[in-house]
């Protein structure tokens, strides 16, 4: 199979608004010995892509400046040390960057088979959210069946993934969202209760629903939510921060952290060592892929755009009107 030497990619011409995303001609990347080259069918748009475009989340050293942290597609070339994948395999993969393109390279260990029940394009919405939710809820927070989980941003890609994954594993889920429509979707996906934060205080709602407070909080909001999360928690609860949409700085009274024996932690996926990401990938394949096969979990796709219209996808994400994932299709 002959491959092109150049491809269409989306570059960030300068930090700024969605319009700085422009199509450009770049060389097709070459896989290292442990990587595969994927002909990209679709790429997921994620909030870190938006932060990178704005100049707040630069790629790690040695990683392409082309945005895009997850893709689905077909393997068209493999590195010399690759043993588990072959040319022609359909995969979805977690990337350190480069997904907004016609071709992308991915580590063999971070590629997962496209589930039979999903269209190829929808599989592009899986890696970033599944890896993030699995690692933060089930590895870091050690979430268990029967516990209460509070998910902020319940209608986001991360939120819709967390609700489905946790409820399928026997967890009681409470979600927050910004409209009645979004709350209804959260409950349809398995949340025991969804709270419209414009109309109701989530702290009192959590205490009323659980009696003692929630056991785990997945927070991408930050800001004034940090203090409120403490109040919503049961003794010995675990709080995991994965983003700070309301800011990473807040004046906080830490006394409840001590008195309730809370654990406050957080993580970012992109900077994790490869061996950590490979472990997460193995956990996702073992624990989450069967949920997709059984129909208990599927990515929620809000809309898709052609690759060249990446700026429109980013503009939509910034409105916060979407429910689930936004993808780019080749």
HELIX and SHEET records of a PDB file:
HELIX    1   1 UNK A   18  UNK A   20  5                                   3    
HELIX    2   2 UNK A   47  UNK A   54  1                                   8    
HELIX    3   3 UNK A  108  UNK A  110  5                                   3    
HELIX    4   4 UNK A  120  UNK A  123  1                                   4    
HELIX    5   5 UNK A  127  UNK A  133  1                                   7    
HELIX    6   6 UNK A  134  UNK A  140  3                                   7    
HELIX    7   7 UNK A  157  UNK A  168  1                                  12    
HELIX    8   8 UNK A  180  UNK A  188  1                                   9    
HELIX    9   9 UNK A  202  UNK A  210  1                                   9    
HELIX   10  10 UNK A  225  UNK A  232  1                                   8    
HELIX   11  11 UNK A  255  UNK A  259  1                                   5    
HELIX   12  12 UNK A  274  UNK A  287  1                                  14    
HELIX   13  13 UNK A  289  UNK A  293  1                                   5    
HELIX   14  14 UNK A  307  UNK A  309  5                                   3    
HELIX   15  15 UNK A  310  UNK A  319  1                                  10    
SHEET    1   A 2 UNK A   6  UNK A  12  0                                        
SHEET    2   A 2 UNK A  21  UNK A  27 -1                                        
SHEET    1   B 5 UNK A 103  UNK A 107  0                                        
SHEET    2   B 5 UNK A  35  UNK A  45 -1                                        
SHEET    3   B 5 UNK A  70  UNK A  78 -1                                        
SHEET    4   B 5 UNK A  90  UNK A  94 -1                                        
SHEET    5   B 5 UNK A 111  UNK A 113 -1                                        
SHEET    1   C 4 UNK A 103  UNK A 107  0                                        
SHEET    2   C 4 UNK A  35  UNK A  45 -1                                        
SHEET    3   C 4 UNK A 325  UNK A 329 -1                                        
SHEET    4   C 4 UNK A 301  UNK A 306  1                                        
SHEET    1   D 6 UNK A 193  UNK A 196  0                                        
SHEET    2   D 6 UNK A 172  UNK A 177  1                                        
SHEET    3   D 6 UNK A 148  UNK A 151  1                                        
SHEET    4   D 6 UNK A 214  UNK A 219  1                                        
SHEET    5   D 6 UNK A 233  UNK A 241  1                                        
SHEET    6   D 6 UNK A 263  UNK A 266  1                                        
END                                                                             
